[in-house]
Amino acid sequence: MNRLLYLFIIALGLMSMYSCEEPKAVADGRKSDYALYDSEGKMHRFSRYNNRKAIVLWVQGNGCPIVRNALTDFHSVVNDYKDDFQFFMVNSNMQDDVKEIAKEASEFKFQTPVLVDNAQVLADALDINITAEAIVLHPTTRQILYRGPINNRIDYETQKNNASEIYLRNALDAILDGDPVQSKQEVTRGCTVTRIAKLRKEQTLTYTDDIGPILADNCVQCHRKGGRAPWSMDDYQTVSGWSAMIKEVLLSKRMPPWKANPNVGAFQDNFSLADSSARKIIEWIDNGLPLGTGTDTLQQLTFPKKDWQHGEPDKIVILKEEAIPATKLLPYRYQTFDLELKEDKWLRGVEIRPGDPRLLHHIVLVNREAHKKSPITDRELRLWSDNFIALGAGANEATFFPNNTGVFLKKGTKLTVQMHYTPIGVATTDQTKIGFYFYDAKPEKLFYPLAPTNIRFKIPANTDNVRIVASDTISKAIHIHYLMPHMHYRGKEINMSLIKPNGDITKLVSVPDFSIDWQWLYKLKKPIYAPAGSVVFVEGIYDNTVQNPLNPDASKDIGFGIQSFDEMLIGFFGYTLAE
């Protein structure tokens, strides 16, 4: 009896060990790692779903009667198989814009996200030609496992009450059982998708006429000699050599790293790449990299060497030299310095000049000794987040405040910088300079920072889609000029909104593909008016699982902290009083 009890206890222990085993990341080379926005503005990168049995796409098109009539069949499959498979609809119609797709989804009560592909990047990759077609992709290779109709219930201008063939269900069952998927070569009935590439079959895209100008306008601000990128787009030969990698990062939307949703807000210095431009580059690559005739746009570019892009500053601060190792994940570096102001000053702008732009990913400048009273909120101001002054990152090396506005700096002010360094493969050093530009006299309006922040939260281990919010209610009318949403490595999506006293909501900025490595100061083209009593609302979505490739450790519960392996939820914004 004792032996049986002993064996039983051992068995329980083994079961406990097995049940507590931590999830592991799925091996994924991230090739053909497609990424698209859905009709609600969410970003979906296919590699984030590589722990599913397969990714199931169903081609949707607005107004297509076969799609509308087959919705119940599709939803039935989704409900029965959603525990094992990831389902999406995909709209590749060039005539359906995101608002119309969202309207169709609402009217017909779609139960899955609709990926918006009206530039047809995915359609080109998967050769999508007809709606109502199901395409089942391998979760890591993204190879097609099944392609065809859901069933045989619907045909042109006719339909049956019940299907006699259930092609998609059979395919999914085979995948679950580990069996080969049997294809019957059944033709899909649906609405034909007009393909841009086929319309342009007689017109060849060339590097000199089409691709070079796109790269010059969108990429070389970083991809140039002395720029922040690891390689330079100097000419046709270089771009051709990197073309396979260029295609990969365009398909996955890893580049360019402008992270804001293009359908929310209008911002200065927007270096995002339109989907139509991305598809041209990919099409050019797939067509064999035609050179064309004429001059090479990239060879003609010149970048004047100037110490300071905005002229000689009124004051220059040279930071202490920072030693950077060849490789490893580095915690933020901090330095505090005295501006040595002999009198009160009003700051007009700041320019940050990294010693080595390849190393300094971004730098944040704050006035931790600023006024402790805010003109628009009664809460106690936080030394760090509520005293934000400037950001230097990528092309945003300078922060200048709107005309006739400035930041007040009292006599004797000390400032602090937070620096995020990224090693480049060789041990080296960086010594950054900061240039300060002052007004000669007090400007018409003062410029203020504020940052709704949440410091009391917990993100459970191995948990996705954790929602955390923060907000500030403003007591006076203001104009909002810039925004900078901020999280750390577990951040997945972040949104800032303005909720007016009458209940109207204005989306300020949405970052559905948040990355700690690519945070920007989003400067509004036109300031947004916020009446007294409005709420600036921040919503963060976090992924503390192994499906988040940036996650330092999915096995830990995480709370607020200043280091990048901790978490934050902050919505920085800059404003002037409207009165």
C-alpha positions, -999 to 999 in steps of 0.1 A, spaced: 0 0 0 28 24 9 45 16 -25 12 25 -43 9 57 -24 45 66 -32 40 59 -69 8 80 -69 26 109 -53 54 107 -79 28 106 -107 11 137 -93 44 155 -91 52 147 -128 17 158 -138 23 191 -119 57 196 -136 42 190 -170 12 213 -164 34 241 -152 58 239 -182 63 274 -196 52 280 -232 81 282 -257 85 304 -287 78 287 -320 108 285 -344 100 309 -372 124 323 -398 98 350 -404 99 347 -442 68 357 -460 57 373 -428 28 393 -441 15 422 -420 -17 442 -426 -41 465 -409 -76 454 -404 -107 475 -410 -107 486 -373 -71 498 -375 -55 468 -357 -22 454 -370 -18 417 -377 16 402 -384 13 366 -393 43 354 -373 24 364 -341 0 335 -349 26 309 -355 15 289 -325 -18 281 -342 -23 250 -364 -27 272 -394 -38 307 -406 -71 306 -425 -79 335 -449 -113 339 -465 -114 364 -494 -141 391 -489 -154 418 -512 -179 445 -505 -212 439 -523 -203 404 -535 -236 384 -531 -218 350 -529 -196 363 -500 -227 377 -482 -246 344 -486 -217 323 -476 -211 342 -444 -231 318 -422 -210 289 -436 -178 307 -428 -189 318 -393 -199 282 -386 -164 270 -395 -148 297 -374 -169 289 -343 -161 251 -346 -123 255 -352 -113 288 -336 -95 271 -307 -69 257 -330 -68 280 -361 -64 317 -366 -91 331 -390 -91 363 -410 -111 377 -439 -90 396 -464 -103 423 -488 -80 429 -519 -105 449 -539 -88 482 -550 -123 499 -550 -131 491 -513 -116 516 -489 -112 510 -452 -143 529 -441 -165 511 -466 -151 477 -455 -158 486 -418 -193 496 -427 -199 463 -445 -184 444 -416 -208 461 -392 -239 457 -414 -233 420 -420 -220 413 -385 -186 399 -395 -171 378 -367 -134 379 -377 -111 408 -386 -110 419 -422 -74 425 -434 -73 455 -458 -52 448 -489 -65 473 -514 -29 480 -526 -29 442 -533 5 434 -517 -10 402 -502 -30 395 -534 2 396 -554 20 373 -530 -9 347 -528 -23 353 -563 -58 362 -551 -82 365 -580 -116 357 -566 -137 363 -535 -152 336 -513 -120 316 -516 -104 300 -485 -66 300 -483 -50 280 -455 -14 289 -447 12 269 -428 17 288 -395 55 292 -399 64 288 -436 32 306 -448 30 281 -476 -5 273 -489 -19 241 -475 -54 244 -490 -70 267 -515 -106 266 -526 -142 271 -516 -157 265 -481 -181 240 -495 -204 234 -525 -236 250 -512 -235 281 -533 -231 286 -570 -238 315 -593 -274 327 -589 -283 296 -570 -278 279 -536 -288 248 -517 -300 245 -482 -271 221 -473 -237 214 -487 -229 179 -498 -191 186 -498 -173 204 -469 -139 211 -484 -126 235 -459 -137 215 -429 -120 184 -444 -88 203 -449 -88 216 -413 -96 181 -399 -67 167 -419 -43 193 -404 -55 185 -369 -50 148 -375 -15 154 -390 -26 140 -424 -19 155 -458 -46 179 -471 -65 164 -500 -72 189 -527 -101 181 -552 -92 211 -574 -127 225 -569 -132 259 -586 -143 287 -562 -175 305 -571 -171 342 -562 -166 377 -575 -135 383 -596 -108 406 -580 -94 431 -605 -56 429 -601 -35 461 -604 -5 441 -617 -24 426 -645 -38 459 -656 -3 472 -658 12 442 -676 24 462 -705 40 489 -683 73 478 -667 83 495 -634 120 506 -635 145 517 -610 153 551 -626 117 561 -633 98 546 -604 117 530 -576 147 554 -570 124 584 -564 103 564 -539 135 554 -520 148 590 -521 116 604 -506 110 578 -479 142 559 -470 175 578 -475 170 601 -445 183 572 -425 198 549 -452 227 572 -462 263 577 -452 264 591 -417 227 582 -412 213 560 -385 206 530 -406 233 502 -409 236 505 -447 233 532 -473 210 534 -503 237 548 -526 228 535 -560 211 508 -581 238 482 -574 234 485 -536 196 485 -537 196 455 -559 219 436 -536 196 444 -507 164 438 -527 154 404 -511 157 420 -476 138 451 -487 109 429 -499 109 409 -466 107 440 -444 81 456 -466 58 425 -465 61 424 -427 59 462 -423 90 463 -402 102 491 -425 99 520 -427 94 522 -389 67 549 -388 43 531 -365 12 553 -365 -19 542 -382 -21 562 -415 -58 566 -411 -56 584 -378 -43 619 -375 -22 641 -398 14 646 -387 45 666 -398 76 647 -409 56 616 -418 80 592 -434 56 563 -437 54 544 -470 21 542 -488 10 506 -495 8 516 -532 45 525 -531 54 494 -512 37 472 -538 55 490 -566 89 482 -550 79 446 -544 66 442 -580 98 457 -593 118 432 -573 97 403 -585 100 414 -621 138 412 -620 150 447 -609 147 465 -643 172 494 -643 156 517 -670 172 546 -686 182 580 -673 199 591 -641 202 573 -608 182 594 -583 201 581 -553 235 590 -569 224 625 -574 214 632 -538 236 654 -517 235 660 -479 252 693 -469 274 688 -439 264 712 -412 271 710 -375 237 724 -367 208 722 -391 191 752 -375 221 775 -372 245 780 -343 227 774 -310 226 800 -282 241 774 -259 258 740 -265 260 713 -239 285 684 -246 274 653 -227 299 629 -210 313 602 -232 294 569 -231 312 536 -237 291 512 -258 299 475 -259 300 455 -292 267 438 -284 241 431 -257 208 446 -246 216 479 -228 196 496 -200 189 533 -205 217 556 -197 210 589 -178 230 621 -174 220 653 -155 236 687 -163 234 723 -152 224 748 -180 242 775 -160 214 800 -167 221 833 -150 185 844 -156 151 830 -165 149 820 -202 123 809 -227 133 779 -248 125 782 -285 138 748 -296 164 720 -291 186 702 -316 204 670 -306 236 659 -324 247 623 -317 284 617 -318 276 585 -337 240 583 -351 243 546 -355 246 541 -317 221 565 -302 187 551 -310 168 579 -292 174 605 -265 147 621 -243 153 655 -226 133 665 -195 133 694 -170 130 676 -137 131 709 -118 103 725 -136 73 741 -120 53 717 -98 19 733 -107 1 727 -139 -23 753 -154 -48 726 -164 -48 699 -137 -47 699 -99 -29 666 -96 7 665 -85 31 666 -114 55 637 -119 92 647 -121 99 628 -152 69 623 -175 52 657 -169 84 676 -176 92 662 -210 109 688 -233 124 671 -264 131 639 -283 159 630 -306 153 599 -327 157 590 -364 149 620 -385 135 638 -354 168 653 -342 153 687 -335 122 698 -314 111 733 -321 79 746 -305 51 764 -324 57 800 -335 57 825 -306 55 797 -280 83 785 -257 92 765 -226 100 784 -195 133 776 -179 141 793 -146 175 805 -135 197 776 -123 177 749 -141 192 714 -144 181 690 -172 183 652 -174 186 631 -205 176 595 -210 196 577 -237 188 545 -255 219 530 -271 219 501 -296 253 483 -301 265 479 -337 289 449 -334 320 468 -324 329 484 -290 330 521 -294 320 554 -277 295 582 -282 295 618 -271 264 637 -279 259 675 -281 227 693 -274 220 728 -288 196 751 -271 178 780 -289 163 808 -267 140 837 -273 153 872 -266 121 880 -248 91 862 -234 70 847 -262 33 852 -266 24 819 -251 41 793 -229 44 757 -241 36 730 -216 40 692 -214 17 668 -196 15 630 -196 -14 609 -184 3 580 -167 -7 547 -149 18 534 -124 -5 509 -106 -10 479 -128 1 443 -132 5 424 -165 1 386 -157 27 362 -170 19 344 -203 -11 366 -210 -19 385 -242 -42 415 -248 -39 430 -214 -56 464 -214 -43 493 -192 -56 529 -193 -46 563 -181 -62 597 -183 -61 634 -173 -91 657 -172 -82 693 -182 -97 723 -164 -90 749 -191 -93 749 -229 -60 741 -247 -45 734 -281 -27 701 -284 4 703 -307 23 670 -303 19 635 -289 42 607 -279 27 574 -266 51 553 -246 54 517 -234 82 491 -232 89 457 -246 56 441 -238 37 470 -254 16 458 -284 -7 487 -292 -13 522 -278 -39 548 -286 -45 584 -274 -79 600 -277 -97 632 -267 -131 628 -250 -149 661 -250 -175 671 -224 -203 664 -249 -191 628 -253 -175 633 -287 -143 613 -292 -114 624 -314 -87 599 -320 -54 617 -316 -29 590 -325 -30 552 -329 0 530 -329 -13 495 -335 22 480 -341 40 495 -311 77 489 -307 99 503 -280 127 506 -306 107 529 -328 90 557 -307 83 590 -323 72 625 -314 41 629 -335 37 666 -344 3 675 -355 0 694 -388 -28 714 -372 -33 718 -334 -64 701 -320 -87 722 -298 -97 706 -265 -124 725 -245 -123 727 -207 -135 695 -191 -121 673 -218 -103 640 -210 -70 630 -226 -73 592 -226 -45 567 -232 -51 530 -238 -23 504 -239 -26 468 -250 2 444 -238 14 410 -249 33 392 -221 36 359 -240 63 342 -260 44 352 -291 58 387 -285 93 384 -300 105 414 -280 94 401 -246 124 397 -222 107 371 -201 71 359 -205 72 339 -173 70 370 -150 42 392 -138 52 427 -147 44 461 -132 55 497 -136 92 505 -137 117 528 -153 139 501 -170 129 487 -204 124 452 -190 97 467 -167 66 484 -181 51 518 -185 19 534 -199 25 571 -206 8 594 -231 30 625 -235 15 656 -251 25 692 -256 0 720 -254 -7 758 -252 -35 775 -234 -63 784 -258 -72 816 -239 
